[in-house]
Amino acid sequence: MLYCRSNSQRKYRTFVVVALTAMIALTLIGGRFIQTSRAQASLPGTVSGIVVSVGGVPLLGATVTLRDTLTGAT
């Protein structure tokens, strides 16, 4: 049963749920901004990562940079 788990496991699970929800919300909110900055950038991964970080979403900026690096977009 979930109720029988320890308090630390419950806190960790709550933290993970909150973090995932925040990432999804930031992706939905910042998606249009990322596409706009990427279209104007000569180096899409690096520049969009910097712009989004300045916009207050450093995790989303790092995710965009990493995804572009892995897919070979430079």
Secondary structure in CASP SS format (residue, H / E / C, confidence):
PFRMAT SS
TARGET T0000
AUTHOR 0000-0000-0000
METHOD secondary structure of the structure
MODEL  1
M C 1.00
L H 1.00
Y H 1.00
C H 1.00
R C 1.00
S C 1.00
N H 1.00
S H 1.00
Q H 1.00
R H 1.00
K H 1.00
Y H 1.00
R H 1.00
T H 1.00
F H 1.00
V H 1.00
V H 1.00
V H 1.00
A H 1.00
L H 1.00
T H 1.00
A H 1.00
M H 1.00
I H 1.00
A H 1.00
L H 1.00
T H 1.00
L H 1.00
I H 1.00
G H 1.00
G H 1.00
R H 1.00
F H 1.00
I H 1.00
Q H 1.00
T H 1.00
S H 1.00
R H 1.00
A H 1.00
Q H 1.00
A C 1.00
S C 1.00
L C 1.00
P H 1.00
G H 1.00
T H 1.00
V H 1.00
S H 1.00
G H 1.00
I H 1.00
V H 1.00
V H 1.00
S H 1.00
V H 1.00
G C 1.00
G C 1.00
V C 1.00
P H 1.00
L H 1.00
L H 1.00
G H 1.00
A H 1.00
T H 1.00
V H 1.00
T H 1.00
L H 1.00
R H 1.00
D H 1.00
T H 1.00
L H 1.00
T H 1.00
G C 1.00
A C 1.00
T C 1.00
END
